[in-house]
């Protein structure tokens, strides 16, 4: 199993279809599960994917339309029922707190989920996780909506030949500092992932996607519905590709497809995105993060 991968749980837009469940995206990051936008049926999709509530550390909801949040009650109840022993950080738009409360307490259930709530608002916020940060930035949709950017801090890669030249080995390597550390290492960019759903093109789409290793982004419509996409606060596959090219994205994951399209239309999304690193998301697909960028 890859230590860092995206498990696609659902790829439909507002209406699920026979082959596409409502939204749901599980990012596995070194043993930490980050679940984005659990739509209806996410709990069952997790079972099909071999995922469990016990691996969840973060639950991030972009907005409170049903296809992005109707799975919240089941996930929250499962966290409590399975006795998840660690905190699960729940991030959601503060403007939709009333919906969060309704979903969290939709029915009576067993157990007490250890949720730490982070309602985000305004110009966005940066939350600190274990080994990464989560940035939330507002997008342009019909209701308050936020995109998320997960970023690992930059680090340094040791150069064995320089360590040998200085006679440094074993535990002494970890104690390096100052000029010697600079001489025996080179900068290593941290990995970054962006999650962008339900928005028109806006500055924050580009800010979230800037330089990421993986961009998971809605491509609800094809070119013929460009005007409709703008009217409803959505993106086309072509616009998703434009963002990826402008931002230096490495892997582009297209998802959140309107129910008007069938399997015969799948190639058109990739054609119109026109991005060599594009992946058309399918339910239960596993998409590994690209290997680390070369040290600078």
DRENDO-1510 file (C-alpha; in Angstrom, 1 decimal, always signed):
<recs>
REC; n; res; u; v; w
REC; 1; UNK; +0.0; +0.0; +0.0 .
REC; 2; UNK; +1.3; +3.4; -0.9 .
REC; 3; UNK; +2.1; +5.6; +2.1 .
REC; 4; UNK; +0.6; +8.6; +0.3 .
REC; 5; UNK; -2.3; +8.0; -2.1 .
REC; 6; UNK; -5.8; +9.3; -3.0 .
REC; 7; UNK; -8.6; +6.8; -2.6 .
REC; 8; UNK; -11.5; +8.0; -4.7 .
REC; 9; UNK; -14.8; +7.1; -3.0 .
REC; 10; UNK; -17.2; +8.9; -5.3 .
REC; 11; UNK; -17.1; +11.1; -8.4 .
REC; 12; UNK; -20.6; +12.3; -9.1 .
REC; 13; UNK; -22.0; +15.8; -9.1 .
REC; 14; UNK; -25.3; +16.6; -7.5 .
REC; 15; UNK; -26.9; +13.4; -8.7 .
REC; 16; UNK; -25.3; +10.0; -8.2 .
REC; 17; UNK; -25.5; +7.5; -11.1 .
REC; 18; UNK; -25.2; +3.8; -11.6 .
REC; 19; UNK; -21.4; +4.1; -11.9 .
REC; 20; UNK; -20.7; +7.2; -9.8 .
REC; 21; UNK; -21.4; +7.6; -6.1 .
REC; 22; UNK; -21.7; +11.0; -4.5 .
REC; 23; UNK; -18.4; +12.7; -3.7 .
REC; 24; UNK; -15.9; +11.3; -1.3 .
REC; 25; UNK; -12.1; +11.5; -1.3 .
REC; 26; UNK; -9.7; +9.9; +1.2 .
REC; 27; UNK; -6.2; +11.1; +1.2 .
REC; 28; UNK; -3.9; +8.7; +2.9 .
REC; 29; UNK; -0.8; +10.5; +4.2 .
REC; 30; UNK; +1.7; +8.4; +6.2 .
REC; 31; UNK; -0.9; +6.6; +8.1 .
REC; 32; UNK; -3.2; +9.7; +8.6 .
REC; 33; UNK; -6.5; +9.7; +6.7 .
REC; 34; UNK; -7.9; +13.0; +5.5 .
REC; 35; UNK; -11.5; +12.6; +4.2 .
REC; 36; UNK; -12.8; +15.4; +2.0 .
REC; 37; UNK; -16.5; +16.0; +1.2 .
REC; 38; UNK; -18.2; +12.8; +2.3 .
REC; 39; UNK; -21.4; +12.6; +0.2 .
REC; 40; UNK; -24.2; +10.1; +0.6 .
REC; 41; UNK; -23.0; +6.5; +0.6 .
REC; 42; UNK; -19.4; +7.3; +1.7 .
REC; 43; UNK; -19.4; +4.9; +4.6 .
REC; 44; UNK; -20.2; +2.0; +2.3 .
REC; 45; UNK; -17.7; +3.1; -0.3 .
REC; 46; UNK; -15.0; +3.2; +2.3 .
REC; 47; UNK; -15.9; -0.5; +3.1 .
REC; 48; UNK; -15.5; -1.3; -0.6 .
REC; 49; UNK; -12.2; +0.5; -0.7 .
REC; 50; UNK; -10.8; -1.3; +2.4 .
REC; 51; UNK; -10.8; +1.9; +4.4 .
REC; 52; UNK; -11.9; +2.3; +8.0 .
REC; 53; UNK; -13.0; +5.1; +10.3 .
REC; 54; UNK; -10.1; +4.4; +12.6 .
REC; 55; UNK; -7.6; +5.8; +10.0 .
REC; 56; UNK; -9.4; +9.1; +9.9 .
REC; 57; UNK; -7.6; +12.1; +11.4 .
REC; 58; UNK; -9.2; +15.0; +9.4 .
REC; 59; UNK; -12.7; +15.5; +8.0 .
REC; 60; UNK; -12.8; +18.5; +5.6 .
REC; 61; UNK; -16.1; +19.7; +4.1 .
REC; 62; UNK; -16.0; +22.4; +1.4 .
REC; 63; UNK; -19.6; +23.4; +1.6 .
REC; 64; UNK; -23.0; +22.2; +2.7 .
REC; 65; UNK; -24.6; +21.0; -0.5 .
REC; 66; UNK; -25.9; +17.5; -0.1 .
REC; 67; UNK; -23.5; +15.8; -2.6 .
REC; 68; UNK; -20.6; +17.1; -0.5 .
REC; 69; UNK; -22.0; +16.5; +3.0 .
REC; 70; UNK; -24.8; +14.0; +3.3 .
REC; 71; UNK; -22.4; +11.4; +4.3 .
REC; 72; UNK; -21.3; +13.3; +7.4 .
REC; 73; UNK; -23.8; +11.7; +9.8 .
REC; 74; UNK; -22.7; +8.2; +8.9 .
REC; 75; UNK; -19.0; +9.0; +9.2 .
REC; 76; UNK; -19.4; +10.8; +12.5 .
REC; 77; UNK; -21.5; +8.0; +13.9 .
REC; 78; UNK; -19.0; +5.4; +12.7 .
REC; 79; UNK; -16.1; +7.3; +14.3 .
REC; 80; UNK; -18.0; +7.0; +17.6 .
REC; 81; UNK; -19.3; +3.5; +17.2 .
REC; 82; UNK; -15.8; +2.2; +16.3 .
REC; 83; UNK; -14.3; +3.9; +19.3 .
REC; 84; UNK; -11.7; +5.9; +17.4 .
REC; 85; UNK; -9.1; +6.6; +20.1 .
REC; 86; UNK; -7.6; +9.8; +18.6 .
REC; 87; UNK; -8.9; +13.3; +17.8 .
REC; 88; UNK; -10.5; +13.8; +14.4 .
REC; 89; UNK; -10.3; +17.4; +13.2 .
REC; 90; UNK; -13.5; +18.5; +11.5 .
REC; 91; UNK; -13.0; +21.6; +9.2 .
REC; 92; UNK; -16.1; +23.3; +7.6 .
REC; 93; UNK; -17.4; +26.7; +6.6 .
REC; 94; UNK; -18.4; +28.7; +9.7 .
REC; 95; UNK; -21.2; +30.2; +7.7 .
REC; 96; UNK; -22.7; +26.7; +7.5 .
REC; 97; UNK; -22.4; +25.8; +11.1 .
REC; 98; UNK; -26.1; +25.3; +11.5 .
REC; 99; UNK; -26.0; +22.6; +8.8 .
REC; 100; UNK; -22.9; +21.0; +10.5 .
REC; 101; UNK; -24.8; +20.8; +13.7 .
REC; 102; UNK; -27.8; +19.2; +12.0 .
REC; 103; UNK; -25.7; +16.7; +10.2 .
REC; 104; UNK; -23.6; +15.8; +13.3 .
REC; 105; UNK; -26.7; +15.2; +15.4 .
REC; 106; UNK; -29.0; +13.9; +12.6 .
REC; 107; UNK; -30.0; +10.8; +14.6 .
REC; 108; UNK; -29.4; +9.1; +17.9 .
REC; 109; UNK; -26.2; +7.0; +17.9 .
REC; 110; UNK; -23.8; +5.0; +20.0 .
REC; 111; UNK; -20.5; +6.3; +21.1 .
REC; 112; UNK; -18.9; +9.7; +21.5 .
REC; 113; UNK; -16.9; +10.8; +18.4 .
REC; 114; UNK; -13.7; +12.6; +19.4 .
REC; 115; UNK; -14.2; +15.6; +17.0 .
REC; 116; UNK; -12.2; +18.8; +17.2 .
REC; 117; UNK; -14.2; +21.4; +15.3 .
REC; 118; UNK; -12.5; +24.1; +13.2 .
REC; 119; UNK; -15.1; +26.3; +11.5 .
REC; 120; UNK; -13.3; +28.5; +9.0 .
REC; 121; UNK; -14.3; +31.9; +7.8 .
REC; 122; UNK; -13.3; +35.1; +6.2 .
REC; 123; UNK; -10.1; +35.2; +4.2 .
REC; 124; UNK; -9.2; +31.7; +5.2 .
REC; 125; UNK; -7.2; +30.0; +7.9 .
REC; 126; UNK; -4.1; +27.8; +8.3 .
REC; 127; UNK; -4.5; +24.8; +10.6 .
REC; 128; UNK; -1.5; +22.7; +11.9 .
REC; 129; UNK; -1.6; +19.0; +11.5 .
REC; 130; UNK; +1.0; +16.3; +12.3 .
REC; 131; UNK; +3.6; +16.9; +9.7 .
REC; 132; UNK; +1.6; +19.1; +7.5 .
REC; 133; UNK; -0.6; +22.3; +7.4 .
REC; 134; UNK; -4.1; +22.6; +6.1 .
REC; 135; UNK; -5.0; +26.0; +4.5 .
REC; 136; UNK; -8.6; +26.9; +3.8 .
REC; 137; UNK; -9.4; +29.6; +1.3 .
REC; 138; UNK; -12.8; +30.9; +0.2 .
REC; 139; UNK; -14.1; +30.1; -3.3 .
REC; 140; UNK; -16.9; +31.4; -5.5 .
REC; 141; UNK; -20.0; +29.3; -5.4 .
REC; 142; UNK; -23.7; +29.8; -4.7 .
REC; 143; UNK; -23.1; +29.3; -1.0 .
REC; 144; UNK; -20.0; +29.8; +1.2 .
REC; 145; UNK; -17.4; +27.3; +0.0 .
REC; 146; UNK; -13.8; +26.7; +0.9 .
REC; 147; UNK; -11.0; +24.9; -0.9 .
REC; 148; UNK; -8.2; +23.2; +1.0 .
REC; 149; UNK; -4.4; +22.9; +0.5 .
REC; 150; UNK; -2.4; +20.4; +2.5 .
REC; 151; UNK; +1.3; +21.2; +2.6 .
REC; 152; UNK; +4.3; +19.4; +4.1 .
REC; 153; UNK; +7.1; +21.7; +5.2 .
REC; 154; UNK; +10.2; +21.8; +3.1 .
REC; 155; UNK; +13.1; +19.8; +4.4 .
REC; 156; UNK; +16.6; +18.8; +3.5 .
REC; 157; UNK; +18.2; +15.7; +1.8 .
REC; 158; UNK; +21.5; +14.5; +3.1 .
REC; 159; UNK; +24.4; +14.0; +0.6 .
REC; 160; UNK; +26.2; +10.8; +1.5 .
REC; 161; UNK; +29.4; +11.7; -0.3 .
REC; 162; UNK; +29.7; +15.0; +1.6 .
REC; 163; UNK; +28.9; +13.2; +4.9 .
REC; 164; UNK; +31.7; +10.7; +4.2 .
REC; 165; UNK; +34.1; +13.5; +3.3 .
REC; 166; UNK; +33.6; +15.0; +6.8 .
REC; 167; UNK; +33.7; +11.6; +8.5 .
REC; 168; UNK; +30.1; +11.9; +9.7 .
REC; 169; UNK; +28.0; +8.8; +10.2 .
REC; 170; UNK; +25.4; +7.2; +12.5 .
REC; 171; UNK; +23.7; +9.3; +15.2 .
REC; 172; UNK; +26.0; +12.2; +14.5 .
REC; 173; UNK; +24.1; +12.9; +11.3 .
REC; 174; UNK; +21.0; +13.9; +13.2 .
REC; 175; UNK; +23.0; +16.4; +15.2 .
REC; 176; UNK; +24.3; +18.4; +12.3 .
REC; 177; UNK; +23.6; +22.2; +12.3 .
REC; 178; UNK; +24.8; +25.5; +11.0 .
REC; 179; UNK; +27.1; +25.7; +8.0 .
REC; 180; UNK; +28.0; +22.0; +8.1 .
REC; 181; UNK; +24.3; +21.1; +7.7 .
REC; 182; UNK; +24.1; +23.4; +4.8 .
REC; 183; UNK; +27.2; +21.9; +3.2 .
REC; 184; UNK; +26.0; +18.3; +3.6 .
REC; 185; UNK; +22.4; +18.7; +2.5 .
REC; 186; UNK; +20.3; +20.2; -0.2 .
REC; 187; UNK; +16.7; +21.6; +0.1 .
REC; 188; UNK; +13.9; +19.1; -0.4 .
REC; 189; UNK; +10.5; +20.5; -1.4 .
REC; 190; UNK; +7.7; +19.2; +0.8 .
REC; 191; UNK; +4.7; +17.5; -0.9 .
REC; 192; UNK; +1.5; +19.5; -1.5 .
REC; 193; UNK; -2.0; +18.6; -2.4 .
REC; 194; UNK; -5.0; +20.9; -3.2 .
REC; 195; UNK; -8.7; +20.1; -3.1 .
REC; 196; UNK; -11.0; +22.4; -5.1 .
REC; 197; UNK; -14.7; +21.8; -5.5 .
REC; 198; UNK; -17.7; +23.8; -6.7 .
REC; 199; UNK; -16.4; +27.2; -7.7 .
REC; 200; UNK; -16.0; +29.5; -10.6 .
REC; 201; UNK; -12.5; +30.5; -11.6 .
REC; 202; UNK; -11.1; +32.9; -9.0 .
REC; 203; UNK; -7.8; +34.0; -7.6 .
REC; 204; UNK; -8.0; +31.5; -4.7 .
REC; 205; UNK; -8.3; +28.5; -7.1 .
REC; 206; UNK; -4.8; +29.5; -8.4 .
REC; 207; UNK; -3.5; +30.2; -4.9 .
REC; 208; UNK; -4.6; +26.7; -3.7 .
REC; 209; UNK; -3.2; +24.9; -6.7 .
REC; 210; UNK; +0.1; +26.8; -6.9 .
REC; 211; UNK; +3.0; +24.2; -7.3 .
REC; 212; UNK; +1.1; +21.3; -5.8 .
REC; 213; UNK; +2.0; +17.7; -6.5 .
REC; 214; UNK; -1.7; +16.7; -6.9 .
REC; 215; UNK; -4.7; +18.9; -7.7 .
REC; 216; UNK; -8.1; +17.3; -7.1 .
REC; 217; UNK; -10.5; +19.5; -8.8 .
REC; 218; UNK; -14.1; +19.6; -10.0 .
REC; 219; UNK; -14.7; +19.5; -13.8 .
REC; 220; UNK; -18.4; +19.3; -13.7 .
REC; 221; UNK; -19.0; +20.3; -17.3 .
REC; 222; UNK; -17.6; +20.1; -20.8 .
REC; 223; UNK; -17.1; +23.1; -23.1 .
REC; 224; UNK; -20.7; +23.1; -24.5 .
REC; 225; UNK; -21.9; +24.0; -21.0 .
REC; 226; UNK; -19.3; +26.7; -20.2 .
REC; 227; UNK; -22.0; +29.4; -19.7 .
REC; 228; UNK; -24.0; +27.1; -17.5 .
REC; 229; UNK; -20.9; +26.3; -15.4 .
REC; 230; UNK; -20.3; +30.0; -14.7 .
REC; 231; UNK; -24.0; +30.6; -13.9 .
REC; 232; UNK; -24.0; +27.7; -11.3 .
REC; 233; UNK; -20.6; +28.4; -9.9 .
REC; 234; UNK; -18.7; +25.4; -11.4 .
REC; 235; UNK; -15.7; +24.6; -13.6 .
REC; 236; UNK; -15.3; +22.9; -16.9 .
REC; 237; UNK; -12.6; +20.3; -17.7 .
REC; 238; UNK; -10.8; +22.9; -19.9 .
REC; 239; UNK; -10.7; +25.4; -17.1 .
REC; 240; UNK; -9.3; +22.7; -14.7 .
REC; 241; UNK; -6.6; +22.0; -17.2 .
REC; 242; UNK; -5.8; +25.7; -17.6 .
REC; 243; UNK; -5.4; +26.0; -13.8 .
REC; 244; UNK; -3.1; +23.0; -13.7 .
REC; 245; UNK; -0.8; +24.4; -16.5 .
REC; 246; UNK; -0.7; +27.9; -15.0 .
REC; 247; UNK; +0.2; +26.5; -11.5 .
REC; 248; UNK; +2.8; +23.9; -12.3 .
REC; 249; UNK; +0.7; +21.0; -11.1 .
REC; 250; UNK; +2.2; +17.6; -11.4 .
REC; 251; UNK; -0.9; +15.3; -11.3 .
REC; 252; UNK; -4.4; +16.6; -12.1 .
REC; 253; UNK; -7.3; +14.6; -10.9 .
REC; 254; UNK; -10.6; +15.5; -12.7 .
REC; 255; UNK; -13.8; +14.7; -10.8 .
REC; 256; UNK; -17.4; +15.8; -9.8 .
REC; 257; UNK; -19.0; +15.0; -13.1 .
REC; 258; UNK; -22.6; +16.1; -14.0 .
REC; 259; UNK; -25.0; +13.2; -14.4 .
REC; 260; UNK; -25.8; +14.4; -18.0 .
REC; 261; UNK; -22.6; +12.7; -19.1 .
REC; 262; UNK; -22.2; +8.9; -19.7 .
REC; 263; UNK; -19.2; +6.7; -20.2 .
REC; 264; UNK; -18.9; +7.6; -23.8 .
REC; 265; UNK; -18.1; +11.2; -22.8 .
REC; 266; UNK; -15.2; +10.2; -20.5 .
REC; 267; UNK; -12.4; +10.8; -23.1 .
REC; 268; UNK; -13.8; +14.3; -23.8 .
REC; 269; UNK; -12.9; +15.4; -20.2 .
REC; 270; UNK; -9.3; +14.4; -20.7 .
REC; 271; UNK; -9.2; +15.9; -24.3 .
REC; 272; UNK; -10.5; +19.2; -23.1 .
REC; 273; UNK; -8.3; +19.4; -20.1 .
REC; 274; UNK; -5.3; +18.9; -22.4 .
REC; 275; UNK; -3.0; +18.2; -19.5 .
REC; 276; UNK; -0.4; +15.4; -19.8 .
REC; 277; UNK; -0.6; +14.6; -16.1 .
REC; 278; UNK; -4.4; +14.4; -16.0 .
REC; 279; UNK; -6.3; +11.5; -14.4 .
REC; 280; UNK; -10.0; +10.9; -14.9 .
REC; 281; UNK; -11.3; +9.9; -11.5 .
REC; 282; UNK; -13.4; +6.7; -11.1 .
REC; 283; UNK; -15.1; +5.4; -8.0 .
REC; 284; UNK; -12.7; +3.2; -5.9 .
REC; 285; UNK; -9.6; +4.2; -7.9 .
REC; 286; UNK; -6.3; +4.6; -6.1 .
REC; 287; UNK; -4.1; +7.4; -7.3 .
REC; 288; UNK; -0.6; +7.6; -5.8 .
REC; 289; UNK; +1.0; +10.9; -5.1 .
REC; 290; UNK; +3.9; +11.6; -7.5 .
REC; 291; UNK; +7.3; +10.7; -6.3 .
REC; 292; UNK; +9.0; +13.6; -4.5 .
REC; 293; UNK; +10.4; +16.4; -6.5 .
REC; 294; UNK; +14.1; +16.3; -7.0 .
REC; 295; UNK; +16.0; +18.2; -4.2 .
REC; 296; UNK; +17.0; +21.7; -5.3 .
</recs>
